[in-house]
Amino acid sequence: MQQSTTPILTPDQRLRVFVSSTLQELAEERTAVKQAIQQIHLTPVMFEMGARPHAPRNLYRQYLAQSQIFVGIYWERYGWIAPEETVSGLEDEYNLSGDMPKLIYIKQSEGQREEPLKQLIHRIQQDDKVSYKTFTNAKELGNLIINDLALLLTERFNLAMLKGGVTAEHKFFDSIPSIPSPIIGRDRNVTEVIALLQRPASRLVTLSGPGGIGKTRMVIEVAGKIKHHFRDGAAFVPLAPVKDHQLVVETICYHLGLKSAGNLLESLKLYFEEKSFLLVLDNFEQVIEASAILDDLLFAAPGLKILVTSRERLALSFEQTYTVPTLPDTYPESPKEEEDFPPAMQLFIQRAKTIQPFFTVDAHNKDIIYRICHRLEGLPLAIELAAGQINLFSPAMLLEKLENSLDVLKATFRDIPDRQKTMRNTIAWSFQMLSDEEQNLMMHMSIFHSGCRLDGIESIMGMEADELYFMLGALIDKSLIFKIDEGSVMRFQMLEYIREFCIDKLKATDRYEAAKEKQADFYHDCLQRIKLQKNQVDQNDILRCLENEHNNLRQVMDFLLEKKELKKLTELAWTLWLFWWVNAHTKEGYMWMKKVWYSYHAGNEKFDDYTLSLLATNVGTMAFLQRDMEIFNASLVKYYNLIRQQSDDELVATASLIVGVVKTIIHEHEDAEIVLQISLDRYKRIGLTSGISFAMSALGRNAVYNGKKIDIAKRYYHESMEIAKQDGNAISVIICLAGFALCEVMAKNSDAKNYLRESIQLSQQIHFYEALAWSMEIWALVSINEGSYVHAVTLMGAVDHLRETTQLPVWDDLHAIILDANQQLHKLLGDDEFTHAWDNGVNMSLDRMLEYAMEEGVREMKAGLVEQS
């Protein structure tokens, strides 16, 4: 016969209930409590139940240690504080009760409650592990005690039955859903989360990210792979239908099959207490106030691990957060099979084939599908919704609609939750859980199309920095925005589908116009601070910053143009001409300036002479850089005398610089020198060293083409480069290096390549595509001098392709030399060999073109070393 492991108790060993209260003021209540405890045949443990030869503190401590339930009764008195003690016996008893089940009763007071007792009661009220009730008299208290003790005993009996059942017959619990379709593009992410869960110290792991990122699908995949690592199983609890955080425990119990007549949290804690178990909680963001419950469960159950999905971090001290990324959409150079496509494309194709089983990817729609996935930023839900429209739209039609709006993204799959039937539903789900202040911040941030710097947000919100930082942190925790570290600047951004939702919300209010005006004012002021045309600035940093802000600047210029605020737009664009040139945006910059020019001439706004001079200079500069000489003459040339009359030396110097460069190109070298000297003098007058360097290099260039005055040109280039290097003016250094290289080519010296290597390296660093094109063209001329004709033709073909793809026009004077060289090479190589070499160059990427040029130099260096040896 199997012996019971439970001890057999004698009849007098009943449950002991320790009663804590002050003695005199609650004497009647203590009597009522004693009678109530005895009425249900339990043993009351009370200080006054007999004299004992022990110190009072030692006595009640021993009594407490031998009790199973703690009952605390409080009214107005805090009790006596013994010498060398910091709290009264009343509070000490509460402190010593530890994890013992507690029943707390507070008698209503007329305002005479002592302050230390108020603090103790406040502490009890703040403790989410203790519940309390109020009462008015001894009879009411006695009834409460009987009922509450009976309920407590019932609850404990049910839990003992639950624990006993599991011990008797061990069962592996498994409610992790099984999804028939394979997960795509998440192998690495799943492996990383599993590794995180397997760390002993990782008890709570939260998968965070915005709606539609694929958190639920990924957590199911993770749980399915790791559930057998837990002895007692794993449970999946969907919390999306739960709106009240107080129902979280009840929902978890329901999905575990637990039933309890008493405290559900205690039931859960006892259920998990000795288990090795994985609990998966999906969509926790809307019940975030219940996060403290997870603390309780983890403390009570050392073998429990919890895996959570939430759009918001739980902000618990031991929480491990894993941010779920979008699906990669990087396109490989030459994918052969569908398996080689980026995961975003694979997901689109998989979902499309569930609707059209014979849907195929071909040469025609392959790039279109890639562009669809790129437009949707690799967001799984958006891609699935887009693929769901494949019966209605061809990929090309779908892409066209997506370029205009994301509203086309509607579900055709019945198994998608209502909150995700459209992209707008998905965002609204998160948006409605924000405070009014957070919603307002999101709406205002949405006017920045490519993210925004902190100072940009501050400028349109007009709020205290600390308050703004706190809200930004909260929105990051909620996965609605993310931050990008740009060195000294922090950038905040949101996914495009979230931004479009928020901008529509803002447009529906009366705050949109004011927000756009503030944004325009911010950039108008900001561009004065981050000008390229300043002394001793980090040009690389400014170019990177302007490139990051370029999309926002486009929207601002479009807004100002629409509102016919041409003066502000002219002043804003004046700071951008050098950026547009260096970063290969001259065609777009010219488009903007032409719009302003035509709008001005249509009489939409009257300009003073200074603003007209700014406009004419900028329009003329961009027209020249796009080789539209008709507009150049109608703007900068026509208004040059008016410009010369302005007191703005930088304006006059810049206008003279551009006029002088053009005069060099059209072979008016004497006039060019005069005008460029004016530019140099004006730059010197204001000490603008970047301008001084530009003017000197332009004078050097004029000397090169004016009868090949090489020595004069070198002197200008040398002085210009010395100033530029001291100033950190990389743009001017590159121009000078290319100038030196051209001088060496014309003198048929081999030093040209040394200058070109340095020029190419610097141009790559700041993405100066025009300079890369010059350098390659000059390198081709070097190759001709050395008899490497195929190398020269290949480089020319590569440069021609670069200019075509970046829409960079040729420099007429240099181009004339290149065209003459091409004619000679045709004769030397013959049509077939010339065409073959040219086509090889046209098919080169930018990196391959640079490698190809450098390879020649490496071969020469090796040959020189062999010859020396």
KAUR-V475656 format. One record per residue. N is the residue number from 1. RES is the residue in one letter. SS is DSSP state (A for helix, B for strand, O for the rest). D_CENTER is the distance of its C-alpha to the mean C-alpha in Angstrom with 2 decimals. Layout:
BEGIN
n | res | ss | d_center
N | RES | SS | D_CENTER
N | RES | SS | D_CENTER
END
This chain:
BEGIN
n | res | ss | d_center
1 | M | O | 67.11
2 | Q | O | 63.53
3 | Q | O | 63.35
4 | S | O | 60.82
5 | T | O | 58.34
6 | T | O | 58.32
7 | P | O | 60.91
8 | I | O | 63.87
9 | L | O | 64.02
10 | T | O | 67.27
11 | P | O | 67.71
12 | D | O | 67.15
13 | Q | O | 63.64
14 | R | O | 61.55
15 | L | O | 58.05
16 | R | B | 58.02
17 | V | B | 56.31
18 | F | B | 55.88
19 | V | B | 56.33
20 | S | B | 54.88
21 | S | O | 55.93
22 | T | O | 58.12
23 | L | O | 61.74
24 | Q | O | 63.89
25 | E | O | 61.74
26 | L | O | 60.68
27 | A | A | 63.99
28 | E | A | 64.56
29 | E | A | 61.06
30 | R | A | 61.43
31 | T | A | 64.65
32 | A | A | 63.00
33 | V | A | 60.17
34 | K | A | 62.72
35 | Q | A | 64.70
36 | A | A | 61.61
37 | I | A | 60.57
38 | Q | A | 64.12
39 | Q | A | 64.45
40 | I | O | 61.95
41 | H | O | 63.71
42 | L | O | 61.07
43 | T | B | 61.91
44 | P | B | 61.00
45 | V | B | 60.42
46 | M | O | 61.38
47 | F | O | 62.31
48 | E | O | 65.65
49 | M | O | 67.01
50 | G | O | 69.49
51 | A | O | 70.26
52 | R | O | 69.03
53 | P | O | 69.91
54 | H | O | 66.30
55 | A | O | 64.05
56 | P | A | 62.12
57 | R | A | 58.69
58 | N | A | 59.65
59 | L | A | 61.16
60 | Y | A | 58.20
61 | R | A | 55.88
62 | Q | A | 58.16
63 | Y | A | 58.46
64 | L | A | 54.68
65 | A | A | 54.36
66 | Q | O | 56.82
67 | S | O | 55.27
68 | Q | O | 52.85
69 | I | B | 51.73
70 | F | B | 51.06
71 | V | B | 52.16
72 | G | B | 51.34
73 | I | B | 53.21
74 | Y | B | 52.45
75 | W | O | 54.10
76 | E | O | 54.75
77 | R | O | 55.88
78 | Y | O | 53.64
79 | G | O | 56.55
80 | W | O | 58.15
81 | I | O | 56.22
82 | A | O | 58.39
83 | P | O | 59.00
84 | E | O | 56.34
85 | E | O | 53.89
86 | T | O | 50.79
87 | V | O | 50.69
88 | S | O | 53.45
89 | G | A | 54.71
90 | L | A | 53.10
91 | E | A | 49.55
92 | D | A | 50.41
93 | E | A | 51.43
94 | Y | A | 48.09
95 | N | A | 46.23
96 | L | A | 48.41
97 | S | O | 47.92
98 | G | O | 44.66
99 | D | O | 43.38
100 | M | O | 46.70
101 | P | B | 46.49
102 | K | B | 46.89
103 | L | B | 48.54
104 | I | B | 48.19
105 | Y | B | 50.42
106 | I | B | 50.39
107 | K | B | 53.48
108 | Q | O | 53.01
109 | S | O | 53.92
110 | E | O | 55.51
111 | G | O | 53.34
112 | Q | O | 55.37
113 | R | O | 52.79
114 | E | O | 52.57
115 | E | A | 49.33
116 | P | A | 48.71
117 | L | A | 49.16
118 | K | A | 46.67
119 | Q | A | 44.10
120 | L | A | 44.95
121 | I | A | 44.67
122 | H | A | 41.31
123 | R | A | 40.12
124 | I | A | 41.48
125 | Q | A | 39.78
126 | Q | A | 36.38
127 | D | O | 36.92
128 | D | O | 35.30
129 | K | O | 37.70
130 | V | O | 40.83
131 | S | O | 42.23
132 | Y | B | 45.12
133 | K | B | 47.71
134 | T | B | 49.96
135 | F | B | 53.72
136 | T | O | 56.69
137 | N | O | 59.76
138 | A | A | 61.10
139 | K | A | 61.99
140 | E | A | 58.49
141 | L | A | 57.05
142 | G | A | 59.47
143 | N | A | 58.40
144 | L | A | 54.69
145 | I | A | 55.42
146 | I | A | 57.36
147 | N | A | 54.74
148 | D | A | 51.72
149 | L | A | 53.48
150 | A | A | 54.53
151 | L | A | 50.99
152 | L | A | 49.65
153 | L | A | 52.31
154 | T | A | 51.63
155 | E | A | 47.94
156 | R | A | 48.75
157 | F | A | 51.32
158 | N | A | 48.84
159 | L | A | 46.30
160 | A | A | 49.09
161 | M | A | 50.00
162 | L | A | 46.44
163 | K | A | 46.29
164 | G | A | 49.79
165 | G | A | 49.04
166 | V | A | 46.20
167 | T | A | 48.40
168 | A | A | 51.29
169 | E | O | 49.44
170 | H | O | 46.09
171 | K | O | 43.79
172 | F | O | 40.41
173 | F | B | 38.10
174 | D | B | 35.69
175 | S | O | 33.87
176 | I | O | 30.82
177 | P | O | 30.66
178 | S | O | 31.61
179 | I | O | 29.70
180 | P | O | 31.84
181 | S | O | 29.31
182 | P | O | 27.66
183 | I | O | 23.96
184 | I | O | 22.39
185 | G | O | 19.93
186 | R | O | 19.25
187 | D | A | 21.96
188 | R | A | 19.91
189 | N | A | 17.57
190 | V | A | 20.78
191 | T | A | 22.53
192 | E | A | 19.91
193 | V | A | 20.00
194 | I | A | 23.78
195 | A | A | 24.03
196 | L | A | 22.09
197 | L | A | 24.48
198 | Q | O | 27.47
199 | R | O | 27.03
200 | P | O | 29.70
201 | A | O | 27.55
202 | S | O | 24.84
203 | R | O | 26.30
204 | L | B | 23.31
205 | V | B | 20.22
206 | T | B | 17.49
207 | L | B | 15.43
208 | S | B | 12.42
209 | G | O | 10.15
210 | P | O | 10.61
211 | G | O | 14.14
212 | G | O | 15.36
213 | I | O | 13.17
214 | G | O | 16.47
215 | K | A | 16.58
216 | T | A | 20.27
217 | R | A | 21.41
218 | M | A | 19.92
219 | V | A | 21.37
220 | I | A | 24.69
221 | E | A | 24.70
222 | V | A | 24.06
223 | A | A | 26.68
224 | G | A | 29.12
225 | K | A | 29.07
226 | I | A | 29.39
227 | K | A | 31.57
228 | H | A | 34.81
229 | H | A | 33.77
230 | F | O | 34.55
231 | R | O | 38.31
232 | D | O | 38.35
233 | G | B | 35.66
234 | A | B | 32.39
235 | A | B | 31.65
236 | F | B | 29.01
237 | V | B | 28.72
238 | P | B | 26.93
239 | L | O | 26.05
240 | A | O | 24.85
241 | P | O | 28.35
242 | V | O | 28.54
243 | K | O | 27.89
244 | D | O | 29.77
245 | H | A | 28.44
246 | Q | A | 32.11
247 | L | A | 32.65
248 | V | A | 30.24
249 | V | A | 33.03
250 | E | A | 35.43
251 | T | A | 33.06
252 | I | A | 32.58
253 | C | A | 36.36
254 | Y | A | 37.02
255 | H | A | 34.99
256 | L | A | 36.79
257 | G | O | 40.14
258 | L | O | 40.89
259 | K | O | 43.32
260 | S | O | 44.34
261 | A | O | 46.58
262 | G | O | 45.09
263 | N | O | 41.89
264 | L | A | 39.26
265 | L | A | 36.93
266 | E | A | 39.90
267 | S | A | 40.69
268 | L | A | 37.27
269 | K | A | 37.47
270 | L | A | 40.90
271 | Y | A | 39.91
272 | F | A | 37.17
273 | E | O | 39.11
274 | E | O | 40.60
275 | K | O | 38.43
276 | S | O | 36.07
277 | F | B | 33.58
278 | L | B | 30.04
279 | L | B | 28.87
280 | V | B | 25.96
281 | L | B | 24.62
282 | D | B | 22.59
283 | N | O | 20.70
284 | F | A | 21.08
285 | E | A | 18.74
286 | Q | A | 21.68
287 | V | A | 24.05
288 | I | A | 21.86
289 | E | A | 24.94
290 | A | A | 26.71
291 | S | A | 24.60
292 | A | A | 27.55
293 | I | A | 29.61
294 | L | A | 27.68
295 | D | A | 28.72
296 | D | A | 32.29
297 | L | A | 32.29
298 | L | A | 30.92
299 | F | A | 33.43
300 | A | A | 36.23
301 | A | O | 35.55
302 | P | O | 34.87
303 | G | O | 34.71
304 | L | B | 32.00
305 | K | B | 28.38
306 | I | B | 25.87
307 | L | B | 22.99
308 | V | B | 20.78
309 | T | B | 18.24
310 | S | B | 16.41
311 | R | O | 13.56
312 | E | O | 13.91
313 | R | O | 14.72
314 | L | O | 18.50
315 | A | O | 18.53
316 | L | O | 21.65
317 | S | O | 22.69
318 | F | O | 23.19
319 | E | O | 20.30
320 | Q | B | 18.48
321 | T | B | 14.97
322 | Y | B | 13.75
323 | T | B | 10.35
324 | V | O | 11.53
325 | P | O | 9.88
326 | T | O | 10.98
327 | L | O | 14.41
328 | P | O | 15.06
329 | D | O | 16.72
330 | T | O | 18.01
331 | Y | O | 21.59
332 | P | O | 24.35
333 | E | O | 27.10
334 | S | O | 29.90
335 | P | O | 29.15
336 | K | O | 32.52
337 | E | O | 31.93
338 | E | A | 29.44
339 | E | A | 28.43
340 | D | A | 27.23
341 | F | O | 24.80
342 | P | O | 21.06
343 | P | A | 20.27
344 | A | A | 18.77
345 | M | A | 22.15
346 | Q | A | 24.11
347 | L | A | 22.76
348 | F | A | 23.73
349 | I | A | 27.12
350 | Q | A | 27.76
351 | R | A | 27.24
352 | A | A | 29.22
353 | K | A | 32.06
354 | T | A | 32.34
355 | I | A | 33.33
356 | Q | O | 35.18
357 | P | O | 36.49
358 | F | O | 37.66
359 | F | O | 34.50
360 | T | O | 34.29
361 | V | O | 31.97
362 | D | O | 33.90
363 | A | O | 33.66
364 | H | O | 33.40
365 | N | O | 30.50
366 | K | A | 28.51
367 | D | A | 26.54
368 | I | A | 26.18
369 | I | A | 24.64
370 | Y | A | 22.15
371 | R | A | 21.26
372 | I | A | 20.98
373 | C | A | 18.49
374 | H | A | 16.48
375 | R | A | 16.68
376 | L | O | 15.40
377 | E | O | 12.33
378 | G | O | 13.90
379 | L | O | 13.62
380 | P | A | 16.83
381 | L | A | 18.20
382 | A | A | 17.90
383 | I | A | 19.61
384 | E | A | 22.26
385 | L | A | 22.98
386 | A | A | 23.34
387 | A | A | 25.65
388 | G | O | 27.58
389 | Q | O | 28.76
390 | I | O | 30.45
391 | N | O | 33.87
392 | L | O | 33.49
393 | F | O | 31.78
394 | S | O | 31.98
395 | P | A | 28.75
396 | A | A | 29.53
397 | M | A | 30.11
398 | L | A | 26.98
399 | L | A | 24.88
400 | E | A | 26.76
401 | K | A | 26.07
402 | L | A | 22.34
403 | E | A | 22.21
404 | N | A | 23.57
405 | S | O | 22.08
406 | L | O | 20.29
407 | D | O | 23.26
408 | V | O | 25.03
409 | L | O | 22.89
410 | K | B | 25.42
411 | A | O | 26.54
412 | T | O | 29.87
413 | F | O | 29.62
414 | R | O | 31.47
415 | D | O | 29.68
416 | I | O | 26.32
417 | P | O | 26.03
418 | D | A | 26.73
419 | R | A | 23.38
420 | Q | A | 21.91
421 | K | O | 24.79
422 | T | B | 22.72
423 | M | A | 19.07
424 | R | A | 20.03
425 | N | A | 21.51
426 | T | A | 18.41
427 | I | A | 16.35
428 | A | A | 19.47
429 | W | A | 19.71
430 | S | A | 16.59
431 | F | A | 17.33
432 | Q | O | 20.89
433 | M | O | 20.02
434 | L | O | 18.44
435 | S | O | 20.83
436 | D | A | 22.17
437 | E | A | 20.46
438 | E | A | 16.96
439 | Q | A | 17.83
440 | N | A | 19.09
441 | L | A | 16.00
442 | M | A | 13.85
443 | M | A | 16.66
444 | H | A | 16.93
445 | M | A | 13.32
446 | S | O | 13.81
447 | I | O | 16.39
448 | F | O | 13.90
449 | H | O | 13.52
450 | S | O | 11.06
451 | G | O | 8.96
452 | C | B | 11.04
453 | R | B | 12.36
454 | L | A | 13.58
455 | D | A | 17.10
456 | G | A | 16.40
457 | I | A | 15.36
458 | E | A | 18.37
459 | S | A | 20.63
460 | I | A | 20.26
461 | M | A | 20.13
462 | G | O | 22.99
463 | M | O | 22.41
464 | E | O | 22.86
465 | A | A | 20.16
466 | D | A | 20.42
467 | E | A | 20.12
468 | L | A | 17.04
469 | Y | A | 15.34
470 | F | A | 16.46
471 | M | A | 15.14
472 | L | A | 11.61
473 | G | A | 11.80
474 | A | A | 13.32
475 | L | A | 10.77
476 | I | A | 8.05
477 | D | A | 11.04
478 | K | O | 11.69
479 | S | O | 8.50
480 | L | O | 8.66
481 | I | O | 5.74
482 | F | B | 2.63
483 | K | B | 4.19
484 | I | B | 5.70
485 | D | B | 9.29
486 | E | B | 11.82
487 | G | O | 14.85
488 | S | O | 16.51
489 | V | B | 13.83
490 | M | B | 10.52
491 | R | B | 8.31
492 | F | B | 6.46
493 | Q | B | 5.45
494 | M | O | 6.46
495 | L | O | 8.00
496 | E | A | 11.37
497 | Y | A | 13.60
498 | I | A | 12.24
499 | R | A | 12.58
500 | E | A | 16.04
501 | F | A | 17.11
502 | C | A | 16.35
503 | I | A | 18.05
504 | D | A | 21.00
505 | K | A | 21.25
506 | L | A | 21.37
507 | K | A | 23.93
508 | A | O | 26.06
509 | T | O | 26.54
510 | D | O | 28.52
511 | R | O | 25.58
512 | Y | A | 24.04
513 | E | A | 26.53
514 | A | A | 26.32
515 | A | A | 22.52
516 | K | A | 22.87
517 | E | A | 25.72
518 | K | A | 23.77
519 | Q | A | 20.98
520 | A | A | 23.81
521 | D | A | 25.44
522 | F | A | 22.36
523 | Y | A | 22.07
524 | H | A | 25.86
525 | D | A | 25.96
526 | C | A | 22.89
527 | L | A | 24.31
528 | Q | A | 27.46
529 | R | A | 25.73
530 | I | O | 23.87
531 | K | O | 26.77
532 | L | O | 27.62
533 | Q | O | 31.27
534 | K | O | 31.58
535 | N | O | 33.27
536 | Q | O | 31.64
537 | V | O | 27.97
538 | D | O | 25.39
539 | Q | A | 25.43
540 | N | A | 22.91
541 | D | A | 20.34
542 | I | A | 21.34
543 | L | A | 21.30
544 | R | A | 17.76
545 | C | A | 16.74
546 | L | A | 18.83
547 | E | A | 17.55
548 | N | A | 13.92
549 | E | A | 15.55
550 | H | A | 18.07
551 | N | A | 16.85
552 | N | A | 16.75
553 | L | A | 20.16
554 | R | A | 21.47
555 | Q | A | 20.83
556 | V | A | 22.47
557 | M | A | 25.41
558 | D | A | 25.84
559 | F | A | 26.01
560 | L | A | 28.52
561 | L | A | 30.53
562 | E | A | 30.72
563 | K | O | 31.88
564 | K | O | 34.24
565 | E | O | 33.06
566 | L | A | 34.21
567 | K | A | 35.00
568 | K | A | 31.52
569 | L | A | 30.10
570 | T | A | 32.69
571 | E | A | 31.87
572 | L | A | 28.12
573 | A | A | 28.77
574 | W | A | 31.33
575 | T | O | 28.73
576 | L | O | 27.03
577 | W | A | 29.97
578 | L | A | 29.57
579 | F | A | 25.84
580 | W | A | 26.74
581 | W | A | 29.51
582 | V | A | 27.86
583 | N | O | 24.70
584 | A | O | 26.91
585 | H | O | 26.13
586 | T | A | 29.79
587 | K | A | 30.51
588 | E | A | 27.76
589 | G | A | 28.67
590 | Y | A | 32.27
591 | M | A | 31.51
592 | W | A | 30.05
593 | M | A | 32.99
594 | K | A | 35.52
595 | K | A | 34.24
596 | V | A | 34.72
597 | W | A | 38.07
598 | Y | A | 39.42
599 | S | A | 38.26
600 | Y | A | 40.03
601 | H | A | 43.17
602 | A | O | 43.09
603 | G | O | 43.73
604 | N | O | 40.54
605 | E | O | 40.48
606 | K | O | 43.03
607 | F | O | 42.09
608 | D | O | 43.90
609 | D | A | 45.05
610 | Y | A | 42.22
611 | T | A | 39.42
612 | L | A | 41.42
613 | S | A | 41.70
614 | L | A | 37.93
615 | L | A | 37.47
616 | A | A | 40.30
617 | T | A | 39.04
618 | N | A | 35.49
619 | V | A | 36.80
620 | G | A | 39.40
621 | T | A | 37.00
622 | M | A | 34.66
623 | A | A | 37.78
624 | F | A | 39.17
625 | L | A | 36.00
626 | Q | O | 36.29
627 | R | O | 40.09
628 | D | O | 41.01
629 | M | A | 44.08
630 | E | A | 45.46
631 | I | A | 42.64
632 | F | A | 42.65
633 | N | A | 46.32
634 | A | A | 45.92
635 | S | A | 43.30
636 | L | A | 43.31
637 | V | A | 46.88
638 | K | O | 48.33
639 | Y | O | 46.81
640 | Y | A | 47.07
641 | N | A | 50.09
642 | L | A | 48.34
643 | I | A | 45.34
644 | R | A | 47.78
645 | Q | O | 49.05
646 | Q | O | 45.77
647 | S | O | 45.37
648 | D | O | 41.78
649 | D | A | 42.54
650 | E | A | 39.09
651 | L | A | 39.47
652 | V | A | 43.00
653 | A | A | 42.13
654 | T | A | 39.22
655 | A | A | 41.38
656 | S | A | 44.22
657 | L | A | 42.01
658 | I | A | 41.02
659 | V | A | 44.61
660 | G | A | 45.96
661 | V | A | 43.69
662 | V | A | 44.82
663 | K | A | 48.42
664 | T | A | 48.06
665 | I | A | 46.88
666 | I | O | 49.82
667 | H | O | 52.20
668 | E | O | 53.18
669 | H | A | 52.85
670 | E | A | 55.18
671 | D | A | 53.44
672 | A | A | 50.08
673 | E | A | 51.17
674 | I | A | 52.38
675 | V | A | 49.18
676 | L | A | 46.95
677 | Q | A | 49.16
678 | I | A | 48.49
679 | S | A | 44.75
680 | L | A | 45.27
681 | D | A | 47.49
682 | R | A | 45.09
683 | Y | A | 42.16
684 | K | A | 44.50
685 | R | A | 45.60
686 | I | A | 42.14
687 | G | O | 41.32
688 | L | O | 38.25
689 | T | A | 38.31
690 | S | A | 35.61
691 | G | A | 37.88
692 | I | A | 40.99
693 | S | A | 39.63
694 | F | A | 38.74
695 | A | A | 42.24
696 | M | A | 43.99
697 | S | A | 42.24
698 | A | A | 43.21
699 | L | A | 46.79
700 | G | A | 46.69
701 | R | A | 45.61
702 | N | A | 48.40
703 | A | A | 50.84
704 | V | A | 49.81
705 | Y | A | 50.62
706 | N | O | 53.60
707 | G | O | 56.21
708 | K | O | 54.05
709 | K | O | 54.54
710 | I | A | 52.55
711 | D | A | 53.69
712 | I | A | 52.79
713 | A | A | 49.39
714 | K | A | 48.69
715 | R | A | 49.66
716 | Y | A | 47.20
717 | Y | A | 44.40
718 | H | A | 45.26
719 | E | A | 45.20
720 | S | A | 42.03
721 | M | A | 40.21
722 | E | A | 41.49
723 | I | A | 40.09
724 | A | A | 36.76
725 | K | A | 36.34
726 | Q | A | 37.21
727 | D | A | 34.73
728 | G | O | 31.84
729 | N | O | 32.15
730 | A | A | 30.89
731 | I | A | 31.46
732 | S | A | 35.09
733 | V | A | 35.62
734 | I | A | 34.59
735 | I | A | 36.99
736 | C | A | 39.75
737 | L | A | 39.28
738 | A | A | 39.59
739 | G | A | 42.61
740 | F | A | 44.24
741 | A | A | 43.72
742 | L | A | 45.41
743 | C | A | 48.27
744 | E | A | 48.79
745 | V | A | 48.78
746 | M | A | 51.42
747 | A | O | 53.43
748 | K | O | 52.90
749 | N | O | 51.59
750 | S | O | 49.40
751 | D | O | 47.19
752 | A | A | 44.97
753 | K | A | 42.68
754 | N | A | 41.88
755 | Y | A | 40.60
756 | L | A | 38.71
757 | R | A | 36.91
758 | E | A | 35.62
759 | S | A | 34.77
760 | I | A | 32.80
761 | Q | A | 30.87
762 | L | A | 29.89
763 | S | A | 29.14
764 | Q | A | 26.70
765 | Q | A | 24.88
766 | I | A | 24.36
767 | H | O | 24.35
768 | F | O | 27.70
769 | Y | A | 28.78
770 | E | A | 32.04
771 | A | A | 33.15
772 | L | A | 32.45
773 | A | A | 34.70
774 | W | A | 37.43
775 | S | A | 37.35
776 | M | A | 37.77
777 | E | A | 40.56
778 | I | A | 42.33
779 | W | A | 41.95
780 | A | A | 43.65
781 | L | A | 46.49
782 | V | A | 46.78
783 | S | A | 47.08
784 | I | A | 49.85
785 | N | A | 51.70
786 | E | O | 51.53
787 | G | O | 52.71
788 | S | O | 49.47
789 | Y | A | 49.67
790 | V | A | 47.56
791 | H | A | 44.75
792 | A | A | 45.06
793 | V | A | 45.01
794 | T | A | 42.01
795 | L | A | 40.02
796 | M | A | 41.19
797 | G | A | 40.07
798 | A | A | 36.59
799 | V | A | 36.33
800 | D | A | 37.62
801 | H | A | 34.85
802 | L | A | 32.21
803 | R | A | 33.65
804 | E | A | 33.73
805 | T | A | 30.11
806 | T | A | 28.79
807 | Q | O | 31.50
808 | L | O | 32.98
809 | P | O | 36.66
810 | V | O | 39.27
811 | W | O | 41.01
812 | D | A | 44.51
813 | D | A | 46.51
814 | L | A | 44.67
815 | H | A | 44.54
816 | A | A | 48.31
817 | I | A | 48.74
818 | I | A | 46.44
819 | L | A | 48.37
820 | D | A | 51.65
821 | A | A | 50.38
822 | N | A | 49.35
823 | Q | A | 52.86
824 | Q | A | 54.40
825 | L | A | 52.13
826 | H | A | 53.07
827 | K | A | 56.67
828 | L | A | 56.15
829 | L | A | 54.08
830 | G | O | 55.26
831 | D | A | 53.23
832 | D | A | 52.17
833 | E | A | 50.93
834 | F | A | 49.26
835 | T | A | 47.47
836 | H | A | 46.39
837 | A | A | 44.93
838 | W | A | 43.27
839 | D | A | 41.64
840 | N | A | 40.35
841 | G | A | 38.60
842 | V | A | 37.20
843 | N | O | 35.59
844 | M | O | 33.85
845 | S | O | 30.13
846 | L | A | 29.29
847 | D | A | 28.93
848 | R | A | 32.16
849 | M | A | 33.94
850 | L | A | 33.18
851 | E | A | 34.24
852 | Y | A | 37.38
853 | A | A | 38.34
854 | M | A | 37.84
855 | E | A | 39.80
856 | E | A | 42.89
857 | G | A | 42.56
858 | V | A | 42.12
859 | R | A | 45.24
860 | E | A | 47.18
861 | M | A | 46.26
862 | K | A | 47.38
863 | A | A | 50.55
864 | G | A | 51.32
865 | L | A | 51.00
866 | V | A | 53.31
867 | E | A | 55.78
868 | Q | A | 55.84
869 | S | O | 56.47
END
